Amino acid sequence: MQEKLFVIKIGGALIDDEVLLSQFLDQFAGIKEKKILVHGGGKLATTLADRLGIEQQLINGRRITDKDTLDIVTMVYAGGINKNIVTKLQQKECNAIGFSGADANLIKAKKREHAEIDFGYVGDIDQQSINEKLLSEFINLGLVPVFSAITHDEKGNLLNTNADTIASIIAQVLSVKYDVELLYCFDKNGVLEDIDNPESVMKNISEEEFFALKKEGKLHKGILPKIENALEATKNNVSKVFLIKENHLKTHIENHYAGTKICL
C-alpha cells in the first residue's frame, strides 16, 4: 500500500490575513502524514506594484510579467511570503523548507509562447519539469517542502508560474510513489452553485459538468484555473482532489470529505 501524501495549495487572500494564516498553518502542521505546501500571493504582489507605480496586467486571471514585475513577484513570493510561512511552521514544530523552482533545480519551466500575447517572464511546466527523485528525498528526510510560484528556465531566468498548476503537476508526478490527495484551499466552502450563497456547495464536479457550467457562465473566473488543474490531476492518477475552505482543512482530513470533490 502506498504511503499517504497531501499536496496543499493556498492563495493570496489567506496569506494577506496574519490571523487566518496562522490558524491554517496550525491545522497544516498537525497533519501527521507526509505533506507539501504550495502558495501563491497575487494580492500582495499587486499591492507592492501599485505602491511602486508599476502597472499590472492580468489576462484571464494570469499575470503579464515584465522585468519589473518579475522582480516584485520574486521578492514577494520566493522571499517574504515563503520565508514567513516557513518561519511560522518552524514555530509550530513542523520542519519546513522553502523553495523556488530554481532551488536544487526542483522545478524547471519553459517561457510561455503564445501567438498573440507576450506574457513576459511567465513559465509553463509539465510532468517532466519536476525533479521527482530529489523532491522525494527531501520528503523522506522528514522535511516539509513549501513552494513559491517561482520557477526557472535553466538559462539563468526566473519565471512566474501559476501556483495552482505547480500544485497539480507536483501531485501528478508524486502519485507514482505515494497515495496523493490534492487540496486547493481558498476562501469559499467549495465550488458554489450560487456565488452569493455560501451554503450552495456543489459536492462533486465532473469534467462534463465543469464544461457545461463554464459554457453557461456560472463559474467565477478566479475558480477556473483551480478546477482545470484539479481535473488534470484526476486524469493523471492523483487519487483524490478537493476544493475546500481554508479553515476546514482539519475537518476534511479527519472526516475525509468537505468542500467540492473533482471527479472524472
Secondary structure, 3 states (H helix, E strand, C coil): CCEEEEEEEECHHHHCCHHHHHHHHHHHHCCCCEEEEEECCHHHHHHHHHHCCCCCEEECCEEEECHHHHHHHHHHHHHHHHHHHHHHHHHCCCCEEEECCCHHHCEECEECCCCCCCCECEEECCHHHECHHHHHHHHHCCCEEEECCEEECCCCCEEECCHHHHHHHHHHHHCCCEEEEEEEEECCCCCECCCCCCCCECCEECHHHHHHHHHCCCCCHHHHHHHHHHHHHHHCCCCEEEEEEHHHHHHHHHHCCCCEEECC
